Amino acid sequence: MSTLSLRIPDSTHDRLKDWAKKDKLSINQFVSTAVAEKLAALATLEYLDARAQKSSKAKFDAALDQVPHGETLPQDRWPV
C-alpha cells in the first residue's frame, strides 16, 4: 500500500469530512473509493472508444437490419 500526501483547500476538506462521516467511512476509505470509481469510469471510456474505433456505420446499419420490423410492444413504449 502506498501513502499519498494531498493538499486540498480547507473548504474541500470540510466537505470531504462531512461526506465521509455521512457514508460512515474514514476519509482515507472515501478518497480511495472515489479514486477507484474515477479510474473505473476512465477505463470504461477507454474501452468504449476502442470498441467504437473497430466499428463502422455499415456494421451498425447491418445490425439494425437484423431487428424485426413490426408493432412496438407496450412495455417498449415511453412512458412505461
TAWO-V243553 format. One record per residue. N is the residue number from 1. SS is DSSP state (H for helix, E for strand, - for the rest). PSI is psi in whole degrees, 0 to 359 (NA if undefined). Layout:
BEGIN
n=N ss=SS psi=PSI
n=N ss=SS psi=PSI
END
This chain:
BEGIN
n=1 ss=- psi=144
n=2 ss=- psi=156
n=3 ss=- psi=137
n=4 ss=- psi=126
n=5 ss=- psi=129
n=6 ss=- psi=133
n=7 ss=- psi=122
n=8 ss=- psi=155
n=9 ss=- psi=150
n=10 ss=H psi=320
n=11 ss=H psi=322
n=12 ss=H psi=319
n=13 ss=H psi=319
n=14 ss=H psi=315
n=15 ss=H psi=321
n=16 ss=H psi=314
n=17 ss=H psi=315
n=18 ss=H psi=313
n=19 ss=H psi=321
n=20 ss=H psi=319
n=21 ss=H psi=317
n=22 ss=H psi=323
n=23 ss=- psi=1
n=24 ss=- psi=45
n=25 ss=- psi=158
n=26 ss=- psi=162
n=27 ss=H psi=320
n=28 ss=H psi=311
n=29 ss=H psi=318
n=30 ss=H psi=312
n=31 ss=H psi=318
n=32 ss=H psi=317
n=33 ss=H psi=317
n=34 ss=H psi=317
n=35 ss=H psi=318
n=36 ss=H psi=319
n=37 ss=H psi=317
n=38 ss=H psi=317
n=39 ss=H psi=322
n=40 ss=H psi=319
n=41 ss=H psi=318
n=42 ss=H psi=320
n=43 ss=H psi=322
n=44 ss=H psi=314
n=45 ss=H psi=318
n=46 ss=H psi=317
n=47 ss=H psi=313
n=48 ss=H psi=323
n=49 ss=H psi=317
n=50 ss=H psi=320
n=51 ss=H psi=319
n=52 ss=H psi=325
n=53 ss=H psi=333
n=54 ss=- psi=352
n=55 ss=- psi=180
n=56 ss=- psi=164
n=57 ss=H psi=322
n=58 ss=H psi=318
n=59 ss=H psi=321
n=60 ss=H psi=312
n=61 ss=H psi=322
n=62 ss=H psi=321
n=63 ss=H psi=318
n=64 ss=H psi=327
n=65 ss=H psi=340
n=66 ss=- psi=350
n=67 ss=- psi=127
n=68 ss=- psi=141
n=69 ss=- psi=141
n=70 ss=- psi=189
n=71 ss=- psi=139
n=72 ss=- psi=136
n=73 ss=- psi=147
n=74 ss=H psi=321
n=75 ss=H psi=348
n=76 ss=H psi=0
n=77 ss=- psi=154
n=78 ss=- psi=138
n=79 ss=- psi=156
n=80 ss=- psi=NA
END
